[in-house]
């Protein structure tokens, strides 16, 4: 008996391994440490422009003399994320 199979997970936009899509804020949170690492290595070109705009709007990053830096809020977010990894 052939029962129809569900579409592969890759075919479902925004879904990862059967989980519901994450919010934009959660997506930004998940990428924050990678973004900060890229900025510290002076590789802002590796960070999506849309992410930078959203980080600035959330006050996690700020422009300072033409460069991006973490705000107090951004620093706290990074500390929370690092604590979860340990």
C-alpha positions as a printed NumPy array, in Angstrom:
array([[ 0.   ,  0.   ,  0.   ],
       [ 1.446,  3.355, -1.048],
       [ 0.687,  6.12 ,  1.387],
       [ 1.592,  9.641,  0.331],
       [ 4.753, 10.875,  1.98 ],
       [ 5.012, 14.392,  3.386],
       [ 7.242, 16.759,  1.431],
       [10.905, 16.767,  2.432],
       [11.606, 19.214,  5.216],
       [13.843, 21.293,  2.919],
       [10.788, 21.963,  0.76 ],
       [ 8.925, 23.61 ,  3.636],
       [10.017, 27.263,  3.861],
       [11.305, 28.286,  7.267],
       [11.103, 24.828,  8.773],
       [14.167, 23.126, 10.183],
       [14.034, 19.461, 11.131],
       [10.292, 19.572, 11.705],
       [10.43 , 22.591, 14.001],
       [ 8.242, 25.627, 13.394],
       [ 9.95 , 28.608, 11.762],
       [11.767, 30.898, 14.162],
       [10.929, 34.565, 14.57 ],
       [13.212, 37.2  , 13.083],
       [14.302, 38.221, 16.59 ],
       [15.208, 34.623, 17.437],
       [17.073, 34.292, 14.141],
       [19.069, 37.42 , 15.026],
       [19.763, 36.055, 18.494],
       [21.021, 32.779, 17.013],
       [23.394, 34.643, 14.68 ],
       [24.602, 37.302, 17.137],
       [27.792, 35.553, 18.289],
       [28.764, 34.769, 14.701],
       [28.071, 38.375, 13.727],
       [30.165, 39.738, 16.598],
       [32.999, 37.37 , 15.674],
       [32.876, 38.597, 12.061],
       [32.95 , 42.222, 13.219],
       [35.891, 41.587, 15.552],
       [37.791, 40.013, 12.654],
       [36.914, 43.11 , 10.591],
       [34.815, 40.996,  8.228],
       [31.53 , 42.908,  8.273],
       [31.173, 41.853,  4.634],
       [30.2  , 38.391,  5.938],
       [27.181, 39.818,  7.789],
       [23.924, 40.359,  5.94 ],
       [22.991, 44.037,  5.574],
       [19.505, 43.257,  6.817],
       [20.933, 41.704,  9.985],
       [23.021, 44.801, 10.681],
       [20.016, 47.076, 10.25 ],
       [17.942, 44.898, 12.565],
       [20.691, 44.694, 15.21 ],
       [20.94 , 48.493, 15.184],
       [17.132, 48.804, 15.412],
       [17.136, 46.436, 18.415],
       [19.979, 48.463, 19.991],
       [22.26 , 45.404, 20.086],
       [24.777, 47.183, 17.823],
       [25.436, 50.848, 17.206],
       [27.417, 52.883, 14.721],
       [30.452, 54.583, 16.214],
       [32.686, 56.607, 13.917],
       [31.818, 54.506, 10.888],
       [32.305, 51.199, 12.709],
       [29.825, 48.933, 14.429],
       [30.16 , 48.107, 18.098],
       [28.127, 46.24 , 20.672],
       [25.845, 48.238, 22.919],
       [25.338, 47.367, 26.574],
       [22.239, 45.415, 25.531],
       [24.21 , 43.58 , 22.837],
       [26.972, 42.758, 25.313],
       [24.398, 41.342, 27.736],
       [22.842, 39.26 , 24.952],
       [26.265, 37.828, 24.056],
       [26.949, 36.961, 27.697],
       [23.599, 35.162, 27.958],
       [24.253, 33.236, 24.746],
       [27.763, 32.224, 25.847],
       [26.407, 31.084, 29.234],
       [23.895, 28.829, 27.447],
       [26.705, 27.271, 25.415],
       [28.724, 26.378, 28.525]])
